[in-house]
Amino acid sequence: MAMENIIYPRPTEKFIYEKRAPVDAVCPACGGKNVKRYRVIMYLGPKIRTKCQDCLHTLQTEEPTVADQWPPYWAITRSGRWKPSRVG
């Protein structure tokens, strides 16, 4: 058995979805108020995105903080206390 199966067991839900938190903002593209903030994985790595759910306009893409708990694991170098070397 692989270690990831112990830490993250197979989901039992029929559908898996990301919870989207409503944000008190107005979309500058369409004027809609259906704006939500949620976690995403993209080519630049894990991010937090604020996006209009009506026209899909992205209002903000930001780096996650420890409080966001995204990703569920953090590299030791992201804590801010680790001083990277010039070598790597």
Biopython code that builds the backbone (N, CA, C, O; Angstrom):
import numpy as np
from Bio.PDB.StructureBuilder import StructureBuilder

atoms = [
    (1, "MET", "N", (0.853, -1.181, 0.000)),
    (1, "MET", "CA", (0.000, 0.000, 0.000)),
    (1, "MET", "C", (0.897, 1.242, 0.000)),
    (1, "MET", "O", (1.859, 1.330, 0.762)),
    (2, "ALA", "N", (0.568, 2.175, -0.850)),
    (2, "ALA", "CA", (1.341, 3.411, -0.947)),
    (2, "ALA", "C", (0.994, 4.346, 0.210)),
    (2, "ALA", "O", (-0.111, 4.307, 0.751)),
    (3, "MET", "N", (1.946, 5.173, 0.572)),
    (3, "MET", "CA", (1.771, 6.094, 1.692)),
    (3, "MET", "C", (0.626, 7.070, 1.456)),
    (3, "MET", "O", (-0.095, 7.412, 2.393)),
    (4, "GLU", "N", (0.447, 7.529, 0.203)),
    (4, "GLU", "CA", (-0.629, 8.497, -0.062)),
    (4, "GLU", "C", (-2.011, 7.899, 0.168)),
    (4, "GLU", "O", (-2.957, 8.639, 0.438)),
    (5, "ASN", "N", (-2.153, 6.575, 0.068)),
    (5, "ASN", "CA", (-3.439, 5.939, 0.342)),
    (5, "ASN", "C", (-3.754, 5.928, 1.833)),
    (5, "ASN", "O", (-4.919, 5.891, 2.228)),
    (6, "ILE", "N", (-2.717, 5.959, 2.652)),
    (6, "ILE", "CA", (-2.925, 6.005, 4.098)),
    (6, "ILE", "C", (-3.275, 7.425, 4.520)),
    (6, "ILE", "O", (-4.191, 7.632, 5.317)),
    (7, "ILE", "N", (-2.549, 8.403, 3.988)),
    (7, "ILE", "CA", (-2.771, 9.801, 4.367)),
    (7, "ILE", "C", (-4.058, 10.338, 3.741)),
    (7, "ILE", "O", (-4.852, 10.989, 4.420)),
    (8, "TYR", "N", (-4.267, 10.070, 2.460)),
    (8, "TYR", "CA", (-5.445, 10.541, 1.741)),
    (8, "TYR", "C", (-6.193, 9.329, 1.199)),
    (8, "TYR", "O", (-5.936, 8.917, 0.067)),
    (9, "PRO", "N", (-7.111, 8.744, 1.968)),
    (9, "PRO", "CA", (-7.825, 7.560, 1.492)),
    (9, "PRO", "C", (-8.740, 7.890, 0.320)),
    (9, "PRO", "O", (-9.071, 9.052, 0.087)),
    (10, "ARG", "N", (-9.143, 6.864, -0.409)),
    (10, "ARG", "CA", (-10.042, 7.023, -1.558)),
    (10, "ARG", "C", (-11.354, 7.649, -1.096)),
    (10, "ARG", "O", (-11.934, 7.194, -0.111)),
    (11, "PRO", "N", (-11.831, 8.678, -1.784)),
    (11, "PRO", "CA", (-13.101, 9.315, -1.390)),
    (11, "PRO", "C", (-14.279, 8.355, -1.533)),
    (11, "PRO", "O", (-14.293, 7.487, -2.405)),
    (12, "THR", "N", (-15.252, 8.529, -0.668)),
    (12, "THR", "CA", (-16.460, 7.697, -0.729)),
    (12, "THR", "C", (-17.637, 8.457, -1.336)),
    (12, "THR", "O", (-18.676, 7.862, -1.623)),
    (13, "GLU", "N", (-17.478, 9.787, -1.536)),
    (13, "GLU", "CA", (-18.561, 10.573, -2.121)),
    (13, "GLU", "C", (-18.697, 10.258, -3.605)),
    (13, "GLU", "O", (-17.719, 9.918, -4.271)),
    (14, "LYS", "N", (-19.916, 10.376, -4.113)),
    (14, "LYS", "CA", (-20.152, 10.136, -5.533)),
    (14, "LYS", "C", (-19.565, 11.273, -6.374)),
    (14, "LYS", "O", (-18.997, 11.025, -7.438)),
    (15, "PHE", "N", (-19.698, 12.512, -5.905)),
    (15, "PHE", "CA", (-19.162, 13.675, -6.607)),
    (15, "PHE", "C", (-18.238, 14.438, -5.676)),
    (15, "PHE", "O", (-18.532, 14.606, -4.493)),
    (16, "ILE", "N", (-17.123, 14.897, -6.217)),
    (16, "ILE", "CA", (-16.168, 15.687, -5.449)),
    (16, "ILE", "C", (-16.174, 17.104, -6.018)),
    (16, "ILE", "O", (-16.089, 17.287, -7.232)),
    (17, "TYR", "N", (-16.275, 18.098, -5.148)),
    (17, "TYR", "CA", (-16.323, 19.477, -5.605)),
    (17, "TYR", "C", (-15.587, 20.369, -4.617)),
    (17, "TYR", "O", (-15.380, 19.995, -3.463)),
    (18, "GLU", "N", (-15.204, 21.522, -5.069)),
    (18, "GLU", "CA", (-14.530, 22.503, -4.233)),
    (18, "GLU", "C", (-15.564, 23.483, -3.687)),
    (18, "GLU", "O", (-16.385, 24.011, -4.436)),
    (19, "LYS", "N", (-15.519, 23.720, -2.386)),
    (19, "LYS", "CA", (-16.429, 24.693, -1.777)),
    (19, "LYS", "C", (-15.970, 26.091, -2.152)),
    (19, "LYS", "O", (-14.786, 26.409, -2.044)),
    (20, "ARG", "N", (-16.894, 26.921, -2.589)),
    (20, "ARG", "CA", (-16.596, 28.287, -3.011)),
    (20, "ARG", "C", (-17.242, 29.261, -2.037)),
    (20, "ARG", "O", (-18.454, 29.246, -1.820)),
    (21, "ALA", "N", (-16.404, 30.103, -1.459)),
    (21, "ALA", "CA", (-16.875, 31.068, -0.456)),
    (21, "ALA", "C", (-17.330, 32.355, -1.136)),
    (21, "ALA", "O", (-16.591, 32.918, -1.944)),
    (22, "PRO", "N", (-18.532, 32.826, -0.822)),
    (22, "PRO", "CA", (-18.998, 34.090, -1.402)),
    (22, "PRO", "C", (-18.154, 35.269, -0.919)),
    (22, "PRO", "O", (-17.711, 35.304, 0.230)),
    (23, "VAL", "N", (-17.940, 36.229, -1.814)),
    (23, "VAL", "CA", (-17.152, 37.426, -1.525)),
    (23, "VAL", "C", (-18.040, 38.645, -1.748)),
    (23, "VAL", "O", (-18.821, 38.687, -2.698)),
    (24, "ASP", "N", (-17.918, 39.622, -0.880)),
    (24, "ASP", "CA", (-18.696, 40.857, -1.019)),
    (24, "ASP", "C", (-17.970, 41.764, -2.009)),
    (24, "ASP", "O", (-17.203, 42.642, -1.617)),
    (25, "ALA", "N", (-18.227, 41.535, -3.307)),
    (25, "ALA", "CA", (-17.581, 42.307, -4.370)),
    (25, "ALA", "C", (-18.512, 42.359, -5.580)),
    (25, "ALA", "O", (-19.458, 41.579, -5.694)),
    (26, "VAL", "N", (-18.223, 43.282, -6.462)),
    (26, "VAL", "CA", (-18.977, 43.425, -7.706)),
    (26, "VAL", "C", (-18.009, 43.187, -8.857)),
    (26, "VAL", "O", (-16.900, 43.721, -8.858)),
    (27, "CYS", "N", (-18.422, 42.393, -9.831)),
    (27, "CYS", "CA", (-17.580, 42.082, -10.978)),
    (27, "CYS", "C", (-17.422, 43.328, -11.856)),
    (27, "CYS", "O", (-18.423, 43.932, -12.244)),
    (28, "PRO", "N", (-16.188, 43.722, -12.174)),
    (28, "PRO", "CA", (-15.991, 44.897, -13.022)),
    (28, "PRO", "C", (-16.357, 44.648, -14.485)),
    (28, "PRO", "O", (-16.575, 45.599, -15.235)),
    (29, "ALA", "N", (-16.427, 43.388, -14.896)),
    (29, "ALA", "CA", (-16.735, 43.075, -16.292)),
    (29, "ALA", "C", (-18.235, 43.092, -16.578)),
    (29, "ALA", "O", (-18.680, 43.663, -17.574)),
    (30, "CYS", "N", (-19.019, 42.453, -15.684)),
    (30, "CYS", "CA", (-20.459, 42.348, -15.976)),
    (30, "CYS", "C", (-21.341, 43.033, -14.944)),
    (30, "CYS", "O", (-22.543, 43.175, -15.169)),
    (31, "GLY", "N", (-20.774, 43.467, -13.809)),
    (31, "GLY", "CA", (-21.561, 44.122, -12.776)),
    (31, "GLY", "C", (-22.287, 43.155, -11.866)),
    (31, "GLY", "O", (-23.075, 43.580, -11.021)),
    (32, "GLY", "N", (-22.038, 41.852, -12.021)),
    (32, "GLY", "CA", (-22.703, 40.844, -11.192)),
    (32, "GLY", "C", (-22.149, 40.792, -9.782)),
    (32, "GLY", "O", (-21.014, 41.198, -9.533)),
    (33, "LYS", "N", (-22.962, 40.285, -8.856)),
    (33, "LYS", "CA", (-22.559, 40.182, -7.462)),
    (33, "LYS", "C", (-22.275, 38.743, -7.047)),
    (33, "LYS", "O", (-22.021, 38.473, -5.873)),
    (34, "ASN", "N", (-22.315, 37.819, -8.004)),
    (34, "ASN", "CA", (-22.056, 36.410, -7.718)),
    (34, "ASN", "C", (-20.549, 36.130, -7.830)),
    (34, "ASN", "O", (-20.104, 35.440, -8.747)),
    (35, "VAL", "N", (-19.780, 36.672, -6.891)),
    (35, "VAL", "CA", (-18.319, 36.543, -6.878)),
    (35, "VAL", "C", (-17.935, 35.594, -5.753)),
    (35, "VAL", "O", (-18.415, 35.729, -4.627)),
    (36, "LYS", "N", (-17.064, 34.630, -6.061)),
    (36, "LYS", "CA", (-16.666, 33.637, -5.064)),
    (36, "LYS", "C", (-15.162, 33.431, -5.066)),
    (36, "LYS", "O", (-14.489, 33.664, -6.070)),
    (37, "ARG", "N", (-14.644, 32.987, -3.920)),
    (37, "ARG", "CA", (-13.214, 32.740, -3.720)),
    (37, "ARG", "C", (-13.040, 31.247, -3.474)),
    (37, "ARG", "O", (-13.777, 30.651, -2.689)),
    (38, "TYR", "N", (-12.050, 30.638, -4.155)),
    (38, "TYR", "CA", (-11.827, 29.204, -3.994)),
    (38, "TYR", "C", (-10.405, 28.829, -4.363)),
    (38, "TYR", "O", (-9.675, 29.616, -4.965)),
    (39, "ARG", "N", (-10.023, 27.615, -3.993)),
    (39, "ARG", "CA", (-8.668, 27.114, -4.221)),
    (39, "ARG", "C", (-8.577, 26.486, -5.606)),
    (39, "ARG", "O", (-9.517, 25.835, -6.062)),
    (40, "VAL", "N", (-7.440, 26.684, -6.275)),
    (40, "VAL", "CA", (-7.212, 26.084, -7.591)),
    (40, "VAL", "C", (-5.768, 25.577, -7.680)),
    (40, "VAL", "O", (-4.877, 26.046, -6.972)),
    (41, "ILE", "N", (-5.573, 24.611, -8.568)),
    (41, "ILE", "CA", (-4.243, 24.170, -8.964)),
    (41, "ILE", "C", (-4.095, 24.596, -10.406)),
    (41, "ILE", "O", (-4.929, 24.266, -11.250)),
    (42, "MET", "N", (-3.029, 25.333, -10.690)),
    (42, "MET", "CA", (-2.799, 25.779, -12.051)),
    (42, "MET", "C", (-1.337, 25.564, -12.414)),
    (42, "MET", "O", (-0.567, 25.050, -11.602)),
    (43, "TYR", "N", (-0.958, 25.941, -13.590)),
    (43, "TYR", "CA", (0.408, 25.692, -14.050)),
    (43, "TYR", "C", (1.450, 26.429, -13.215)),
    (43, "TYR", "O", (2.625, 26.061, -13.247)),
    (44, "LEU", "N", (1.058, 27.446, -12.478)),
    (44, "LEU", "CA", (1.969, 28.177, -11.596)),
    (44, "LEU", "C", (1.989, 27.611, -10.181)),
    (44, "LEU", "O", (2.678, 28.142, -9.309)),
    (45, "GLY", "N", (1.238, 26.537, -9.950)),
    (45, "GLY", "CA", (1.173, 25.924, -8.631)),
    (45, "GLY", "C", (-0.156, 26.219, -7.950)),
    (45, "GLY", "O", (-1.087, 26.694, -8.600)),
    (46, "PRO", "N", (-0.260, 25.946, -6.649)),
    (46, "PRO", "CA", (-1.502, 26.190, -5.924)),
    (46, "PRO", "C", (-1.755, 27.682, -5.747)),
    (46, "PRO", "O", (-0.850, 28.435, -5.386)),
    (47, "LYS", "N", (-2.983, 28.101, -6.002)),
    (47, "LYS", "CA", (-3.366, 29.515, -5.888)),
    (47, "LYS", "C", (-4.758, 29.612, -5.266)),
    (47, "LYS", "O", (-5.485, 28.624, -5.165)),
    (48, "ILE", "N", (-5.106, 30.829, -4.852)),
    (48, "ILE", "CA", (-6.454, 31.165, -4.400)),
    (48, "ILE", "C", (-7.010, 32.137, -5.421)),
    (48, "ILE", "O", (-6.387, 33.156, -5.716)),
    (49, "ARG", "N", (-8.179, 31.829, -5.961)),
    (49, "ARG", "CA", (-8.735, 32.640, -7.031)),
    (49, "ARG", "C", (-10.071, 33.227, -6.610)),
    (49, "ARG", "O", (-10.899, 32.544, -6.007)),
    (50, "THR", "N", (-10.274, 34.501, -6.933)),
    (50, "THR", "CA", (-11.560, 35.182, -6.740)),
    (50, "THR", "C", (-12.109, 35.433, -8.136)),
    (50, "THR", "O", (-11.471, 36.090, -8.959)),
    (51, "LYS", "N", (-13.308, 34.899, -8.394)),
    (51, "LYS", "CA", (-13.820, 34.909, -9.761)),
    (51, "LYS", "C", (-15.336, 35.110, -9.785)),
    (51, "LYS", "O", (-16.059, 34.634, -8.910)),
    (52, "CYS", "N", (-15.795, 35.827, -10.810)),
    (52, "CYS", "CA", (-17.232, 36.012, -11.026)),
    (52, "CYS", "C", (-17.807, 34.705, -11.560)),
    (52, "CYS", "O", (-17.279, 34.136, -12.515)),
    (53, "GLN", "N", (-18.871, 34.236, -10.953)),
    (53, "GLN", "CA", (-19.474, 32.978, -11.369)),
    (53, "GLN", "C", (-20.458, 33.146, -12.523)),
    (53, "GLN", "O", (-20.908, 32.158, -13.102)),
    (54, "ASP", "N", (-20.794, 34.390, -12.859)),
    (54, "ASP", "CA", (-21.710, 34.646, -13.967)),
    (54, "ASP", "C", (-20.972, 34.736, -15.302)),
    (54, "ASP", "O", (-21.355, 34.078, -16.270)),
    (55, "CYS", "N", (-19.909, 35.553, -15.356)),
    (55, "CYS", "CA", (-19.196, 35.742, -16.630)),
    (55, "CYS", "C", (-17.801, 35.115, -16.630)),
    (55, "CYS", "O", (-17.098, 35.166, -17.639)),
    (56, "LEU", "N", (-17.394, 34.515, -15.483)),
    (56, "LEU", "CA", (-16.103, 33.846, -15.323)),
    (56, "LEU", "C", (-14.908, 34.791, -15.421)),
    (56, "LEU", "O", (-13.803, 34.355, -15.746)),
    (57, "HIS", "N", (-15.114, 36.077, -15.143)),
    (57, "HIS", "CA", (-14.017, 37.041, -15.100)),
    (57, "HIS", "C", (-13.239, 36.848, -13.800)),
    (57, "HIS", "O", (-13.838, 36.773, -12.727)),
    (58, "THR", "N", (-11.905, 36.767, -13.887)),
    (58, "THR", "CA", (-11.052, 36.615, -12.713)),
    (58, "THR", "C", (-10.770, 37.984, -12.116)),
    (58, "THR", "O", (-10.209, 38.853, -12.783)),
    (59, "LEU", "N", (-11.159, 38.179, -10.858)),
    (59, "LEU", "CA", (-10.904, 39.429, -10.160)),
    (59, "LEU", "C", (-9.530, 39.422, -9.521)),
    (59, "LEU", "O", (-8.845, 40.445, -9.506)),
    (60, "GLN", "N", (-9.111, 38.253, -8.982)),
    (60, "GLN", "CA", (-7.831, 38.193, -8.291)),
    (60, "GLN", "C", (-7.333, 36.754, -8.235)),
    (60, "GLN", "O", (-8.112, 35.821, -8.039)),
    (61, "THR", "N", (-6.023, 36.587, -8.410)),
    (61, "THR", "CA", (-5.341, 35.323, -8.198)),
    (61, "THR", "C", (-4.193, 35.602, -7.256)),
    (61, "THR", "O", (-3.340, 36.441, -7.546)),
    (62, "GLU", "N", (-4.158, 34.901, -6.117)),
    (62, "GLU", "CA", (-3.163, 35.201, -5.096)),
    (62, "GLU", "C", (-2.481, 33.947, -4.565)),
    (62, "GLU", "O", (-2.981, 32.833, -4.722)),
    (63, "GLU", "N", (-1.345, 34.149, -3.944)),
    (63, "GLU", "CA", (-0.620, 33.055, -3.298)),
    (63, "GLU", "C", (-1.377, 32.648, -2.036)),
    (63, "GLU", "O", (-1.846, 33.514, -1.298)),
    (64, "PRO", "N", (-1.505, 31.354, -1.775)),
    (64, "PRO", "CA", (-2.176, 30.930, -0.546)),
    (64, "PRO", "C", (-1.314, 31.190, 0.682)),
    (64, "PRO", "O", (-0.085, 31.178, 0.612)),
    (65, "THR", "N", (-1.976, 31.424, 1.801)),
    (65, "THR", "CA", (-1.283, 31.583, 3.080)),
    (65, "THR", "C", (-1.483, 30.306, 3.886)),
    (65, "THR", "O", (-2.244, 29.425, 3.485)),
    (66, "VAL", "N", (-0.811, 30.207, 5.002)),
    (66, "VAL", "CA", (-0.957, 29.029, 5.855)),
    (66, "VAL", "C", (-2.407, 28.915, 6.337)),
    (66, "VAL", "O", (-2.913, 27.804, 6.493)),
    (67, "ALA", "N", (-3.078, 30.035, 6.574)),
    (67, "ALA", "CA", (-4.472, 30.028, 7.029)),
    (67, "ALA", "C", (-5.409, 29.445, 5.986)),
    (67, "ALA", "O", (-6.459, 28.909, 6.340)),
    (68, "ASP", "N", (-5.054, 29.537, 4.694)),
    (68, "ASP", "CA", (-5.891, 28.971, 3.638)),
    (68, "ASP", "C", (-5.835, 27.449, 3.605)),
    (68, "ASP", "O", (-6.709, 26.814, 3.015)),
    (69, "GLN", "N", (-4.826, 26.859, 4.225)),
    (69, "GLN", "CA", (-4.625, 25.408, 4.232)),
    (69, "GLN", "C", (-4.636, 24.838, 2.822)),
    (69, "GLN", "O", (-5.257, 23.809, 2.553)),
    (70, "TRP", "N", (-3.944, 25.519, 1.940)),
    (70, "TRP", "CA", (-3.877, 25.067, 0.559)),
    (70, "TRP", "C", (-2.477, 25.267, 0.034)),
    (70, "TRP", "O", (-2.002, 26.403, 0.054)),
    (71, "PRO", "N", (-1.795, 24.272, -0.425)),
    (71, "PRO", "CA", (-2.188, 22.872, -0.485)),
    (71, "PRO", "C", (-2.241, 22.261, 0.914)),
    (71, "PRO", "O", (-1.788, 22.875, 1.880)),
    (72, "PRO", "N", (-2.797, 21.043, 1.022)),
    (72, "PRO", "CA", (-2.941, 20.439, 2.351)),
    (72, "PRO", "C", (-1.606, 20.127, 3.014)),
    (72, "PRO", "O", (-1.561, 19.847, 4.212)),
    (73, "TYR", "N", (-0.535, 20.171, 2.258)),
    (73, "TYR", "CA", (0.804, 19.972, 2.796)),
    (73, "TYR", "C", (1.654, 21.176, 2.369)),
    (73, "TYR", "O", (1.411, 21.751, 1.308)),
    (74, "TRP", "N", (2.613, 21.552, 3.153)),
    (74, "TRP", "CA", (3.487, 22.676, 2.829)),
    (74, "TRP", "C", (4.923, 22.202, 2.821)),
    (74, "TRP", "O", (5.337, 21.448, 3.701)),
    (75, "ALA", "N", (5.673, 22.631, 1.851)),
    (75, "ALA", "CA", (7.104, 22.344, 1.829)),
    (75, "ALA", "C", (7.766, 23.112, 2.963)),
    (75, "ALA", "O", (7.328, 24.210, 3.305)),
    (76, "ILE", "N", (8.802, 22.554, 3.542)),
    (76, "ILE", "CA", (9.473, 23.199, 4.667)),
    (76, "ILE", "C", (10.037, 24.563, 4.284)),
    (76, "ILE", "O", (10.189, 25.433, 5.142)),
    (77, "THR", "N", (10.346, 24.756, 3.020)),
    (77, "THR", "CA", (10.923, 26.023, 2.571)),
    (77, "THR", "C", (9.897, 27.145, 2.492)),
    (77, "THR", "O", (10.287, 28.307, 2.384)),
    (78, "ARG", "N", (8.608, 26.848, 2.542)),
    (78, "ARG", "CA", (7.574, 27.884, 2.428)),
    (78, "ARG", "C", (7.198, 28.506, 3.756)),
    (78, "ARG", "O", (6.374, 29.420, 3.793)),
    (79, "SER", "N", (7.777, 28.037, 4.843)),
    (79, "SER", "CA", (7.404, 28.549, 6.163)),
    (79, "SER", "C", (7.923, 29.965, 6.401)),
    (79, "SER", "O", (7.407, 30.668, 7.270)),
    (80, "GLY", "N", (8.944, 30.400, 5.638)),
    (80, "GLY", "CA", (9.496, 31.726, 5.835)),
    (80, "GLY", "C", (10.695, 31.730, 6.761)),
    (80, "GLY", "O", (11.449, 32.703, 6.792)),
    (81, "ARG", "N", (10.884, 30.655, 7.518)),
    (81, "ARG", "CA", (12.020, 30.562, 8.435)),
    (81, "ARG", "C", (13.224, 29.884, 7.784)),
    (81, "ARG", "O", (14.329, 29.925, 8.325)),
    (82, "TRP", "N", (13.016, 29.270, 6.643)),
    (82, "TRP", "CA", (14.076, 28.545, 5.941)),
    (82, "TRP", "C", (14.771, 29.502, 5.001)),
    (82, "TRP", "O", (14.128, 30.093, 4.133)),
    (83, "LYS", "N", (16.062, 29.665, 5.155)),
    (83, "LYS", "CA", (16.838, 30.542, 4.288)),
    (83, "LYS", "C", (17.388, 29.742, 3.118)),
    (83, "LYS", "O", (18.256, 28.895, 3.324)),
    (84, "PRO", "N", (16.917, 29.978, 1.898)),
    (84, "PRO", "CA", (17.422, 29.230, 0.745)),
    (84, "PRO", "C", (18.853, 29.650, 0.405)),
    (84, "PRO", "O", (19.262, 30.788, 0.633)),
    (85, "SER", "N", (19.584, 28.706, -0.137)),
    (85, "SER", "CA", (20.948, 29.004, -0.553)),
    (85, "SER", "C", (20.959, 29.408, -2.019)),
    (85, "SER", "O", (19.956, 29.248, -2.714)),
    (86, "ARG", "N", (22.062, 29.920, -2.485)),
    (86, "ARG", "CA", (22.186, 30.295, -3.898)),
    (86, "ARG", "C", (22.301, 29.068, -4.775)),
    (86, "ARG", "O", (22.074, 29.148, -5.983)),
    (87, "VAL", "N", (22.649, 27.938, -4.192)),
    (87, "VAL", "CA", (22.846, 26.702, -4.953)),
    (87, "VAL", "C", (21.508, 26.127, -5.399)),
    (87, "VAL", "O", (21.381, 25.676, -6.537)),
    (88, "GLY", "N", (20.529, 26.137, -4.537)),
    (88, "GLY", "CA", (19.308, 25.467, -4.925)),
    (88, "GLY", "C", (18.106, 26.084, -4.417)),
    (88, "GLY", "O", (17.005, 25.601, -4.682)),
]
sb = StructureBuilder()
sb.init_structure("model")
sb.init_model(0)
sb.init_chain("A")
sb.init_seg("    ")
for serial, (resi, resn, name, xyz) in enumerate(atoms, 1):
    if name == "N":
        sb.init_residue(resn, " ", resi, " ")
    sb.init_atom(name, np.array(xyz, "f"), 0.0, 1.0, " ", f" {name:<3s}", serial, name[0])
structure = sb.get_structure()
